[in-house]
């Protein structure tokens, strides 16, 4: 169905190709998962499938890309609209109508599909993606996750033979992500659609994939069976990392497969306890206090008289799409609507403070971070952030390099990948070092390596006494960094407590390690690895009957390779 033959893609003025010497064949009816670090070229690979690269992006394509036997260089992208459906990283940027129902029908109108068929497909898609209640809603009033489901639906209604999705679950809660992936899998299995999915949250998708395409970062491409590629891949979901740690073969790709192999590992962990939650300083009190917060949009109540206190720790704000998380963050920061309630940060309400003072109190990174970028280059944005924050020159750039190293400072902020753009805005906000930092879906577009670097940045801020709030659906990230989890539903708090206490008992929010090793409250592969290392050290305690000289002599004779 899709063939890349000796493909090299080079953008104008780029010092090196984005992809080089790519040889790839994706048969009909496969679900292909594309993985790689942020900026490795995944979006370029996807864009080449329907000719957006290079017809729309510019640059040079050497070699041949064929879809269903048609050469992409010979036809403009519009000629592939009936054949290839594309959902980009930013759903809102792709919308062309005002309401959900209109957006679902728009693509079919352009393809001159009869109205009776259009109506039937719209109804089927609304049911398939669970968005029937949104049909008359304006697109701009939807949450990020709801927008993403509508974007996927607007492509599915055209019944393409190839479906290309760039980070399709990044803004979806775990249950909604499972529903969308189940729908995609059904299309692949039942209708023979070829689906190409680029996704950083591999733990969600890899168990469904027939083929894995890995971009290792040197502009080349490797592909094969997922278990085989992941054996040596530098990025892997927690279930695979746990399998490597435990020495399981073949490597499990799902929680179900891992649980079947986990009994010996559970026995090795007997007697060990997971790390305790990090304590907060009881003498400092909350850095932010919110009382009776109310947010309304017309007749819709997004936040219902909510109370929240934030001490100097990392708090994860979780809940299904549309539960009110983003509305709460904007109300706390002061820029968003707030019809009732008070917010107190150091005796000041951020919503009533002058902008410079408010930024020093509460910083917010929104779901669409590009909204905060307005200069011509990455370096210009960093320099301006240093000036506005009163930070030392180069501080923002240094922070950016810690989160996502290697971004060219001379490029336009809107020409970098979604993950790199997010990293830039994170650095801009964090360089001001506000007392309270609010992050809305901060890991969208970040690979596992970037997330680990970001964990260190967040932990350092919390250890310095700042309150960090992460509104996120990324349960694996929460397991690594959060001290506390607050779960929202219909604008109210339904759970609030230490991370392990809240997430381990939740089918939706439990990380993979917790599901595999339940009922023990292990959350991350790192915690398990540290426990096993302690066990191995204990088992290797020196025999007191052997002299130190004899042990040293034996050590000298042991091979070092």
SVG drawing of the C-alpha trace seen along z (x, -y; Angstrom):
<svg xmlns="http://www.w3.org/2000/svg" viewBox="-30 -46 75 65">
<polyline fill="none" stroke="black" stroke-width="0.4" points="0.0,0.0 2.8,-2.4 6.3,-2.3 9.4,-4.4 12.3,-3.7 15.6,-5.3 13.9,-8.4 15.9,-11.4 14.1,-14.6 16.0,-17.9 14.4,-21.1 15.5,-24.4 18.6,-25.9 18.8,-22.8 22.4,-21.7 21.5,-18.0 18.6,-15.9 15.5,-15.3 15.4,-11.7 17.9,-9.9 18.0,-6.6 14.6,-5.4 13.5,-2.0 10.1,-1.1 7.1,1.0 3.8,0.9 1.3,3.5 -2.5,3.0 -4.4,3.6 -1.6,3.0 -1.4,0.8 2.0,-0.7 3.4,-2.6 6.1,-5.2 8.3,-6.1 11.4,-8.2 12.8,-11.0 11.4,-14.5 12.7,-16.0 13.8,-12.7 11.7,-13.2 8.4,-11.4 6.2,-14.3 8.3,-14.5 7.8,-10.8 4.1,-11.1 3.8,-14.2 5.5,-12.4 2.8,-9.8 0.2,-12.2 2.6,-14.6 2.4,-17.4 6.2,-16.9 7.5,-18.5 4.5,-20.0 3.4,-22.1 6.4,-22.3 9.0,-22.9 12.4,-21.2 13.6,-18.4 12.5,-14.8 14.9,-12.4 13.6,-8.9 10.1,-7.6 7.0,-7.5 4.0,-5.5 0.6,-5.1 -1.6,-2.5 0.7,-2.6 0.4,-6.4 3.6,-8.5 3.2,-11.4 5.5,-13.6 3.2,-13.4 0.0,-14.6 -0.7,-17.5 -1.9,-16.5 -5.6,-17.3 -5.6,-14.4 -4.9,-12.0 -7.7,-13.3 -10.0,-10.4 -7.1,-7.9 -5.2,-9.3 -6.7,-10.8 -4.4,-12.9 -4.9,-14.1 -2.2,-16.5 -0.7,-17.2 -2.8,-20.4 -6.5,-19.6 -7.7,-23.2 -5.4,-24.3 -7.0,-21.9 -10.7,-22.8 -12.4,-24.8 -16.0,-25.0 -17.8,-26.1 -19.5,-23.1 -18.8,-19.4 -21.4,-18.2 -20.3,-20.6 -16.7,-19.6 -17.5,-15.9 -19.4,-16.6 -17.0,-19.1 -14.5,-16.7 -17.3,-14.6 -18.7,-17.8 -15.4,-18.5 -15.4,-14.9 -19.0,-15.4 -20.4,-12.4 -24.2,-12.2 -26.0,-13.9 -27.8,-10.7 -24.5,-8.9 -23.0,-11.9 -25.7,-11.8 -25.3,-8.1 -21.5,-8.4 -21.8,-11.4 -24.0,-9.3 -21.7,-6.3 -18.7,-8.4 -20.4,-10.2 -21.2,-6.8 -17.8,-5.3 -15.9,-8.0 -18.4,-8.6 -19.0,-12.3 -22.8,-12.3 -23.6,-14.7 -21.1,-17.2 -22.7,-17.3 -24.0,-20.9 -21.2,-22.3 -18.9,-25.1 -15.5,-23.6 -13.7,-26.3 -15.7,-25.5 -14.5,-21.9 -11.6,-20.6 -8.4,-19.6 -9.3,-15.9 -12.7,-16.5 -11.2,-18.5 -8.8,-15.6 -11.6,-13.1 -13.5,-15.4 -10.4,-15.8 -10.1,-12.1 -13.8,-11.8 -13.6,-14.4 -11.1,-12.2 -12.9,-8.9 -16.1,-10.1 -14.4,-10.2 -13.5,-6.4 -9.9,-6.7 -7.8,-3.6 -4.9,-5.0 -5.2,-6.8 -2.2,-8.9 -2.4,-10.1 0.3,-12.3 0.0,-11.9 -3.7,-11.0 -4.1,-10.2 -1.8,-13.0 -4.8,-15.0 -7.1,-12.1 -7.7,-10.7 -6.8,-7.0 -10.4,-5.7 -11.0,-8.0 -7.6,-6.9 -8.6,-3.3 -11.9,-4.0 -10.2,-5.8 -7.5,-3.1 -10.2,-0.4 -12.0,-2.2 -8.8,-2.5 -8.0,1.2 -11.5,2.1 -11.1,0.1 -7.8,1.9 -9.1,5.4 -12.6,5.2 -12.2,2.8 -8.5,3.3 -7.5,-0.3 -3.8,-0.9 -3.2,-3.0 0.1,-4.8 0.3,-6.2 3.1,-8.4 2.8,-8.4 5.2,-9.2 3.0,-7.4 4.0,-4.0 2.4,-2.2 -1.0,-3.0 -0.5,-1.8 2.3,0.8 0.2,3.8 -2.1,3.1 0.7,2.5 1.6,5.0 4.7,3.1 7.0,0.7 9.0,-2.0 11.8,-3.4 13.6,-6.6 16.8,-6.4 17.8,-10.0 20.4,-9.6 17.8,-10.4 17.5,-6.7 14.5,-4.3 14.3,-0.8 11.2,1.3 10.0,4.8 8.0,6.7 7.4,4.5 9.0,7.0 12.1,7.4 12.7,3.7 12.0,2.9 14.7,5.4 17.4,2.8 15.4,-0.4 16.5,-3.4 12.9,-4.3 10.4,-1.8 7.2,-1.8 7.4,-0.8 6.1,2.8 9.1,3.4 11.6,1.7 10.3,4.0 10.6,7.0 14.2,6.1 14.9,5.6 13.4,9.0 15.0,10.8 11.7,11.9 11.7,13.4 9.9,12.7 9.4,9.2 5.8,8.5 4.0,5.7 0.8,5.6 0.0,5.6 -1.8,8.9 1.3,10.6 3.5,9.2 1.3,10.3 1.6,13.9 5.4,13.7 5.5,11.6 5.1,14.1 8.9,14.7 9.5,10.9 6.8,10.4 8.6,13.0 11.9,11.2 10.2,8.0 8.8,9.6 10.2,7.7 10.8,4.5 8.5,1.5 7.9,-1.1 9.3,-4.6 7.3,-6.6 5.7,-9.9 8.0,-12.9 7.0,-14.9 6.0,-18.5 7.2,-21.1 4.3,-21.6 5.7,-25.0 5.4,-26.7 1.7,-26.4 0.1,-26.4 1.6,-28.6 -1.8,-28.9 -5.2,-28.8 -8.3,-28.7 -11.8,-29.0 -15.2,-28.3 -13.9,-28.7 -16.7,-28.8 -16.2,-28.9 -19.1,-29.0 -19.4,-29.1 -22.9,-30.1 -25.1,-27.4 -22.2,-25.0 -20.6,-24.9 -17.0,-23.9 -15.8,-24.3 -18.4,-24.0 -17.4,-25.9 -14.1,-24.1 -11.6,-24.5 -7.9,-23.7 -4.7,-24.3 -1.2,-23.8 1.8,-23.3 5.4,-23.1 5.0,-19.7 4.1,-18.3 0.3,-17.9 -1.1,-16.0 -4.6,-17.1 -6.4,-14.3 -9.8,-13.4 -11.6,-12.7 -11.7,-15.1 -14.1,-18.0 -13.9,-17.5 -12.8,-21.1 -9.0,-20.8 -8.0,-23.5 -10.7,-25.9 -9.5,-25.5 -5.9,-26.3 -6.9,-29.4 -9.0,-30.5 -6.1,-30.0 -3.7,-31.9 -6.0,-34.8 -6.3,-35.2 -9.3,-32.9 -12.9,-33.5 -13.9,-33.2 -17.4,-33.9 -16.9,-33.2 -14.3,-32.4 -10.9,-33.8 -7.3,-32.9 -4.5,-33.8 -0.8,-33.7 1.4,-35.5 -1.5,-37.6 -2.2,-38.6 -4.9,-37.5 -3.1,-36.9 -6.2,-37.9 -6.0,-41.4 -2.3,-41.9 -0.4,-43.7 1.0,-41.3 4.7,-41.4 3.7,-40.8 1.2,-38.1 3.9,-36.2 6.2,-36.1 3.3,-34.6 1.8,-32.1 3.1,-30.8 0.9,-28.9 1.7,-26.8 -1.5,-26.2 -2.5,-23.2 -1.6,-25.1 1.8,-26.6 2.3,-28.2 -0.2,-30.9 2.6,-32.3 5.2,-32.6 5.4,-35.7 9.0,-36.4 10.9,-35.3 13.5,-32.8 13.9,-30.5 16.9,-32.4 14.8,-35.7 12.1,-34.1 14.6,-32.9 16.3,-36.3 13.0,-38.1 12.0,-35.6 15.3,-36.4 14.7,-40.1 11.0,-39.9 11.9,-37.7 15.0,-39.5 17.0,-36.3 20.6,-36.1 21.2,-36.2 21.2,-32.6 19.2,-31.2 16.2,-30.3 18.3,-28.8 20.1,-26.6 16.8,-25.4 15.6,-24.6 18.7,-22.6 18.0,-20.5 14.4,-19.7 14.9,-19.3 18.6,-19.7 19.7,-20.4 17.0,-22.9 18.5,-25.3 18.2,-28.8 17.9,-30.5 14.7,-28.7 11.2,-30.1 9.4,-28.7 6.5,-27.5 8.9,-25.5 10.0,-23.1 8.1,-20.0 5.2,-20.2 7.3,-18.7 10.1,-21.1 7.7,-24.0 6.2,-22.8 9.7,-22.6 10.4,-26.2 7.3,-27.5 8.1,-25.4 11.5,-27.0 10.1,-30.5 7.7,-30.1 10.0,-28.2 12.8,-30.8 10.6,-33.3 10.6,-30.8 7.2,-31.7 6.0,-30.5 3.3,-28.4 3.7,-26.7 0.6,-25.4 1.2,-23.1 -1.6,-22.0 -0.7,-18.7 3.0,-19.5 4.2,-16.2 2.4,-16.4 4.9,-15.8 7.7,-14.8 9.5,-11.5 10.5,-9.3 14.0,-10.9 12.6,-14.4 10.1,-13.4 12.9,-12.1 14.8,-15.4 11.6,-17.3 11.0,-15.2 14.3,-16.4 13.4,-20.1 10.0,-19.7 11.5,-18.0 14.2,-20.7 11.4,-23.3 9.4,-21.5 12.5,-20.8 13.1,-24.6 9.8,-25.1 7.5,-25.8 4.1,-24.4 3.8,-22.6 0.4,-21.5 0.3,-19.2 -3.1,-18.8 -2.4,-15.6 -3.6,-12.3 -0.1,-10.9 -0.3,-8.3 3.3,-7.1 4.6,-10.7 2.4,-11.1 3.9,-7.9 7.4,-9.3 7.0,-12.9 3.8,-13.5 3.6,-13.6 -0.1,-14.0 -3.0,-13.3 -6.3,-15.3 -9.0,-13.7 -11.7,-16.0 -15.1,-15.0 -17.9,-17.4 -16.0,-20.4 -15.5,-19.0 -12.8,-17.0 -13.6,-13.3 -10.3,-12.1 -7.3,-13.7 -4.3,-12.0 -0.8,-10.6 0.0,-9.4 0.1,-5.6 -3.0,-5.8 -5.1,-7.3 -3.8,-5.7 -3.0,-2.1 -6.7,-1.4 -7.8,-3.1 -8.2,-1.0 -7.9,-4.1 -5.1,-6.0 -2.8,-3.2 0.6,-3.0 1.7,0.2 4.1,1.3 1.3,0.9 -1.0,3.1 1.6,5.7 2.8,6.0 -0.5,5.4 -1.4,5.5 2.0,4.1 2.1,0.3 5.1,0.1 4.8,-2.7 7.9,-2.9 10.5,-0.6 13.2,-2.7 11.7,-1.9 11.6,1.8 15.2,1.7 16.5,0.0 14.8,2.6 16.3,5.5 19.7,3.9 19.4,3.7 18.4,7.4 21.4,8.4 23.8,6.4 22.4,8.2 22.8,11.6 26.4,10.7 27.4,9.8 30.9,11.1 31.4,14.3 33.0,13.4 35.0,16.7 36.9,15.5 39.7,13.0 39.7,9.6 43.0,10.5 41.3,13.7 38.3,11.7 40.5,9.1 42.5,11.9 39.3,13.5 38.1,10.2 41.3,9.7 40.7,13.0 37.1,12.2 36.6,11.2 35.7,7.5 33.9,7.8"/>
</svg>
